[in-house]
Amino acid sequence: MNISKAGHAVNRAVTAVFVIALFAFLLSFAISLPILNRWFYYIQIDTLNLEQASGHTYAEIKEAFDEIMDYLLLPGREFGEGVFPYSEEGAAHFMDCKPLFVLDVALAGASAGVLIIILALHFTKTIRLCSAKGHSAAFYTAIAAVVLPIVLGCLIALDFGRAFEIFHAILFPGKDNWLFNPRTDPIIYVLPTQFFMNCAIFIGVGLVAFSGAIIAGDCITMYRRGGAYAIRQKYIRPQPQIKRYKYKKYLNN
């Protein structure tokens, strides 16, 4: 009995770790989409008319962006913005951003590793991930991950400028070096607010898509294991049964 209770306790603990790791992975991986996919910025050089806004060519803007991203993501890189001049405060802001970028990518990788280990233990029946009402822990985690961008998206849509300020106040408390002066940090001309809004949309869509895939996969698995009958019993309101009367005894009289 004690062994059984200990086993259940281990399963619950591992399930809790799984839920945290999955949520962390979904969020960090979604955030990494605009960070790791540089083409997302490249296509906006034209769509946002950044050449006209900055007075620089496509190649110069692309080079500056690549140099900044290399500094933010790769170790041992010196900061630079290509042909764009920059101030000490501007460079200091990117220095503040660097650990956040590295942390996000590292969190995505670490949480993915934890998930792989736990799933391997689960499928080899070493441990058993807990479930509720026929759905896996991943199902409920994915639902929470879907709700997050919807709620934040509604708030951001009301006033993106204000949301942008709050975002920087939280991540960079007490600092205002993220407010670039175009005369000393002209890189701001090729990093407009619209680009960051598009990044937020990219992150939200990615998070909803990944979470939706988990939810759909869980429902399909439930359907295959429990059958259509079990799902109908759970989700479809049963139709009232029509009472049938036996007329045979009346006919015999």
C-alpha positions in Angstrom: 0.0 0.0 0.0 2.8 2.4 0.9 4.6 1.5 -2.4 1.4 2.3 -4.3 1.0 5.6 -2.5 4.6 6.4 -3.2 4.2 5.6 -6.8 1.1 7.9 -7.1 3.1 10.7 -5.4 5.9 10.3 -7.8 3.6 10.3 -10.8 1.9 13.5 -9.5 5.2 15.2 -8.9 6.5 14.2 -12.4 3.2 15.4 -13.9 3.6 18.8 -12.2 7.1 19.1 -13.6 5.8 18.1 -17.0 3.1 20.8 -16.9 5.6 23.5 -16.0 8.1 22.3 -18.6 5.5 22.2 -21.3 4.1 25.6 -20.6 7.6 27.0 -20.4 8.5 25.4 -23.7 5.4 26.6 -25.5 5.9 30.2 -24.3 9.7 30.4 -24.8 9.5 28.6 -28.2 6.8 30.9 -29.4 8.8 34.0 -28.3 11.9 32.6 -30.1 10.0 32.5 -33.5 10.7 36.1 -34.5 14.2 35.9 -32.8 15.4 32.9 -34.7 13.6 33.4 -38.0 15.4 36.4 -39.5 13.4 36.2 -42.7 10.5 37.6 -40.7 12.4 40.9 -40.4 13.8 40.8 -43.9 10.4 40.7 -45.6 9.3 43.8 -43.5 12.2 45.9 -44.9 10.0 46.3 -48.0 6.6 46.1 -46.5 7.3 48.8 -43.9 9.3 50.9 -46.3 12.4 50.9 -44.1 14.7 52.0 -47.0 12.8 55.2 -47.5 12.4 55.8 -43.7 16.2 55.4 -43.0 17.8 56.4 -46.3 19.8 53.2 -46.4 19.7 50.3 -48.8 18.2 46.9 -48.2 21.6 45.3 -47.9 22.8 47.9 -45.3 19.6 47.4 -43.2 19.9 43.6 -43.4 23.6 43.8 -42.4 22.8 46.0 -39.4 20.0 43.7 -38.2 22.2 40.6 -38.6 25.0 42.2 -36.7 22.7 43.1 -33.8 21.1 39.6 -33.7 24.5 38.0 -33.8 25.5 40.0 -30.8 22.3 39.2 -28.9 22.5 35.4 -29.6 26.1 34.4 -30.1 28.8 34.5 -27.4 31.9 36.6 -27.8 30.5 38.9 -30.4 31.2 42.7 -30.2 28.2 45.0 -30.6 27.7 46.8 -33.8 25.0 48.2 -36.1 26.6 48.0 -39.5 26.7 51.5 -41.1 24.4 52.9 -38.4 26.1 55.1 -35.7 25.0 54.5 -32.2 25.2 56.1 -28.7 26.5 54.6 -25.5 23.0 54.5 -24.1 21.7 52.7 -27.3 24.4 50.1 -27.0 23.7 49.7 -23.3 20.1 48.9 -24.1 21.1 46.0 -26.4 23.5 44.9 -23.7 20.5 44.7 -21.4 18.6 42.7 -24.0 21.3 40.1 -24.6 20.7 38.0 -21.4 17.0 38.0 -22.1 17.4 36.7 -25.6 19.9 34.0 -24.4 17.6 33.1 -21.6 14.6 32.5 -23.8 16.5 30.3 -26.3 18.1 28.4 -23.4 14.8 27.9 -21.7 13.2 26.6 -24.9 16.1 24.1 -25.2 16.1 23.1 -21.5 12.4 22.6 -21.3 12.4 20.6 -24.5 15.0 18.3 -22.9 12.9 17.8 -19.8 9.8 17.0 -21.9 11.7 14.4 -23.9 13.0 12.7 -20.8 9.6 12.6 -19.1 7.8 11.4 -22.2 10.4 8.7 -22.7 9.8 7.5 -19.1 6.0 7.7 -19.7 6.0 5.7 -22.9 8.3 3.1 -21.4 5.9 2.9 -18.5 8.5 3.8 -16.0 6.2 6.5 -14.7 2.6 7.4 -15.5 1.6 11.0 -16.3 -1.7 11.8 -14.6 -4.8 12.6 -16.5 -8.3 14.0 -15.7 -11.7 13.3 -17.3 -10.0 11.4 -20.1 -7.6 14.2 -21.1 -3.9 14.3 -20.6 -2.0 16.9 -18.6 -0.7 18.3 -21.9 -4.3 19.0 -22.9 -5.0 21.3 -20.0 -1.6 22.9 -20.2 -2.2 23.8 -23.9 -5.6 25.3 -23.0 -3.9 27.6 -20.5 -1.3 28.5 -23.1 -4.1 29.4 -25.6 -5.9 31.6 -23.1 -2.7 33.6 -22.4 -2.2 35.2 -25.8 -6.0 35.8 -26.2 -6.2 37.7 -23.0 -2.9 39.6 -23.6 -3.8 40.2 -27.2 -7.1 41.9 -26.2 -5.3 44.1 -23.8 -2.5 45.0 -26.2 -5.0 45.7 -29.0 -6.6 48.4 -26.8 -3.4 50.5 -26.7 -0.2 48.9 -28.1 1.9 51.9 -27.3 1.0 51.8 -23.6 1.5 48.0 -23.6 4.9 48.5 -25.1 5.9 51.0 -22.4 4.7 48.6 -19.6 6.6 45.7 -21.2 9.9 47.7 -21.1 9.1 49.0 -17.6 8.8 45.3 -16.4 11.9 44.0 -18.2 14.1 47.0 -17.7 13.0 48.6 -14.4 14.3 52.1 -13.7 15.8 52.5 -17.2 14.8 54.6 -20.1 17.7 53.9 -22.6 15.2 52.0 -24.7 13.8 55.3 -25.8 16.1 55.9 -28.7 16.9 59.4 -30.0 16.8 59.2 -33.9 19.7 61.7 -34.1 22.1 59.6 -32.0 20.6 56.2 -32.6 19.1 56.2 -36.2 18.7 52.4 -36.0 15.3 53.2 -34.6 14.2 54.1 -38.1 14.5 50.5 -39.1 13.1 49.1 -35.9 9.7 50.8 -35.9 6.9 50.1 -33.4 4.9 48.3 -36.2 7.7 45.7 -36.5 7.4 44.9 -32.8 3.7 44.7 -33.0 4.1 42.2 -35.9 6.5 40.2 -33.7 3.8 40.1 -31.0 1.3 38.8 -33.5 3.8 36.2 -34.7 4.4 35.0 -31.2 0.6 34.9 -30.4 -0.2 33.0 -33.6 2.6 30.5 -33.0 1.5 29.9 -29.4 -2.1 29.3 -30.4 -1.1 27.1 -33.3 1.3 24.9 -31.2 -1.2 24.7 -28.3 -4.1 24.0 -30.7 -2.1 21.1 -32.2 -1.7 19.6 -28.8 -5.4 20.0 -28.0 -6.4 18.4 -31.3 -3.9 15.6 -30.9 -5.2 14.8 -27.4 -8.9 14.8 -28.6 -8.0 12.4 -31.5 -6.2 10.1 -29.1 -9.1 10.1 -26.7 -11.4 9.3 -29.7 -9.3 6.4 -30.7 -8.9 5.0 -27.3 -12.4 5.5 -26.0 -14.3 5.3 -29.2 -16.9 7.6 -30.6 -19.5 6.3 -28.1 -17.5 7.6 -25.1 -17.1 11.0 -26.6 -20.8 11.2 -27.5 -21.6 10.3 -23.9 -19.3 13.0 -22.6 -20.0 15.9 -24.9 -23.3 15.3 -26.6 -26.5 15.7 -24.6 -28.4 12.4 -24.6 -31.7 12.5 -26.4 -34.7 11.7 -24.3 -35.9 8.1 -24.8 -39.4 7.6 -26.1 -41.4 5.3 -23.9 -42.7 2.4 -25.7 -45.9 0.7 -24.6 -46.6 -2.9 -25.1 -49.9 -3.3 -26.9 -49.7 -7.1 -27.1 -51.6 -7.7 -23.9 -54.4 -5.5 -25.1 -54.7 -7.3 -28.4 -54.9 -10.6 -26.6 -57.9 -9.5 -24.6 
